[in-house]
């Protein structure tokens, strides 16, 4: 069975997506920094689903190393999931450019760097899929997290362009926009229970959408309409709101 | 690594009577768990929250939900090593089709490995196979000081004896290695026998000691000469040529639960009616082939069955009496319930085999009876009166299902309780690991 590489494999959403992929028979590469920590997931997925899984050391911010990393894979993947995310602290990012840069590099620049390489390979082979986990935060800038939001907005537009480019090569590019999700990243935040999904629900939506070859998927589904409404608020009004 | 800051929420035991506002932390690695042990002043581990009372409740709770990886499986020996958050249901999902079963299966499969160990759970095969912990090759515990120690019957035995059945009070169970049981099919040959009174049913237990699995349902509302009438269920794993479905429940499945438990309002009249109908639905003796799910986990098919008791919840009175005096003691307790007019919806009777050496494990050789009651006014006063009978006959109550027993009852009925407390206090000087239950019992 074909391999899928998962970036940001330590995140809760990535873990659940990896489970869903393994359940469907995909072999996996789990790539993350400090890959020893994902060894338990490697054994878990291979015991539960009988697929081949290996953990790979990968530093998203080491752009120079990305090409060598990809070339070093003995079996090239036919699917990629980019589930890297760093929320950071908005207040800190307003004053400390290093924090802002880290948010942008993790959520945007690093993803572009590695996905460029993968896109080139998939385009040449004329097959494969790329799933990018973006965010509803990228649909409109809000004072509470606009540095993160702007990086995710960039990633959303990047995926849209990539989809456009790879369409004729038969490569499926999917943009995932989760709303609130209970994860390590959001722990401690006061999220409205009715609007907040569990990571396994996000994974379920992602795998369904992958099967149906969707382009853009909001999860939970109603975020499509919430964001539709939010995007249509006139800027003159929006700037006065506390969202 | 940092302890996850956690989610503030209201949690309760399965009985829904005991509840608490808690901050629930869900570490996903040994490192972040370690952070929690240093950061929090008091905590209790919590798995799937299936203990009935207040044993997994505290103001800070460490959930095992993200520590749910299967770590290794040795196909030759059937040794399965998992993190403590893996549920028994997941183990069955993965391993039944490979020809392996749980060595001990409790009444629900929605139990975490850690919870199964901390409660040292038992099943319908206790008379032959003992408790869950009797099938553990090894357990790794993160002690209150953050140190990780392995224990087993051979290694660090005192820690093992205190941790298995220790209600999560000796440290955090990280992972454990379980000896799975080889099976040829996913089916159970079930035999049901009807007994007209308590003596008859206890004789049936004695007469079927060689059965792999046995449990009885008792009608505790029938009085007089029919006191303790009930149905004994026996089970054997079906062999390859006995079930065409083999290791898959999908083929050759026969639905054999004669009666789904209705979601009706419970009172002594409906309970009486239910019990009479259930009893009479069973002919004198009956044999059938059923999937393991239906045999072991009939209530798991009904999600949130604890809700039939309404928002006030229910409380179980689960006790065991030593064998010699057990018959008389059970009869006295059933008399008492009959006289009180309280409807016990489910009453389950089982003959336990010998107990193990763990300090707080529940089973001892004798009869165990578990009775569910909706929580009503004066119920706990009634339980206090029953405690006196249990104590007089040398019995005890199951900590995993207890929500109200007194510290005195605990200390008197668990003969190793003093030894447990001494060991725990030496291990956990600051008293970090505690639950509402441990405070109530003065542990």
Interface residues (C-beta under 8 A of the other chain):
Chain A: X12 X37 X40 X41 X43 X44 X47 X48 X182 X184 X187 X188
Chain B: X4 X5 X6 X7 X26 X28 X29 X31 X66 X68 X69 X70 X71 X72 X73 X83 X90 X94
